[in-house]
Amino acid sequence: MQIIQASDELFNHVDAGLPMWSSDGDRMVRLNIAFRVTFADVPLINLGLTGVDSAHDQNLRFWLRAADVTPQGFSIEFSTWGDTHIARAAVSWQAVGEAYTKLPPSAVRGSRGNGELAP
């Protein structure tokens, strides 16, 4: 079993006047995550919102999701719409799955390493 996790600020748009804070309508921030260690198969991704700073005079609307999950990585998508203004958001994530291990043929039970089955 392999577990990889991290936590950090996803975006900070208030200081730079970027779209999550200064625009209206449909908006999205996407962050690509590449695992340093590959999984054997597509891992389970757990996402959590650990902080949000938003304007108080509009409704707080957002979706947080993991997209394009592969054994090598995934993308975090944070989207909002309408007149919601979000200055900052922070997330934590965890990837859980089987570790990728490439065994030599001789390490596989019942094999001589040359394609023949051992007795």
N, C-alpha and C positions, 0 to 999 in steps of 0.2 A: 504494500500500500504506500502511496506517495501523496503527500499533502504539501501544496505550495500556497502561501498566503501573503497578502500585503495590504497596506492601508495608507491612504494619502489623499491630498486635495485633488479632486478631479478637474476642477476649473475655478478660475478667479476672474470674473468678467467685469467687476465694478471698477477696478483700477484702470483698465485699458479701454473702457467704454465698449466692450464687445457685445454681441447680439443677445446673450441670455439676460443681460441686465438692461440694455438700452433699446431693444427692438420688441415688436409685438408679432403675433402670429406663430406659425410652426417653426420651432428651432430645435437643433440637436447638437450635442457634443459627443464625439466618438473618440475613444482612446483605445489603441491597439496594444494588447499585452502579449509579449512573446515569452514563453517559459524558457528558463535557462536549461532545464532538464525536461526532456520529452516524456510524455506518457505513452503507455502501450496502446491505449485506445482513447476515445473521446472522454475526458474527465467530467465529473459533475461540478458545476460552478455555483457557488453561493455568493450572492452580492448583498451588501448591506449599506444603507445610507447612514453615515456616521456624523454628518453635519450638513446643515443648510442655512444659508443666510438669504432671506428673501424680503421683498417689499411687503409691508403690512397692509397696504390699501387695496390689494388685489387678492383673489383666491390663489392658493398655492396648488398648482397643477404640475405633475411631472410623472414620467415613467422612467424606471431604471431597469435595464435588462442586459443580459449577456447574449451576444450575437456571434455567429460564425465560429463556434467552438470547434477546435481541432486538437489533436494530441500535442501540437506545437504552440497553441495559444488561443486567444479569443479577443473579442472587442467588447468594451463597456459602452453602452449607449444610454445617454441621459437626455430626455426630450421634454419639452414643455410647449404650451400653446396659449392662444388668447392673449390677454394683457398681463399674464404672470411675468414678474421680473425676479430673476434669481441672480444674486451677486456671486455666490460661491456654493460649491457642493463638494463634500468629501465622502469617499466610499472606502469600504473594506471588501476584500474578495478572498475567496478560498477555492482552490481547485483540488479535487479529490479523485484519485483513480489508481489504477495499477501502474507501477513503475515500468518503464521500458528497459528491458535487459536483453541484450543479444547474446545468447549462449552459443558456444561452439557446438557443432554436431555431436562431439564426443560427450558433452555434458548432458545430453538428452537421454533419459532412461530408455534402455532397450535398443540403443544404437551403438555401433562400433565406430561411428564417425565417417564411414565410407558409403553410407546409404544402405548397408546391410543391417538387418535386425540381429541383435545379440540374443543368444539363448537365454 
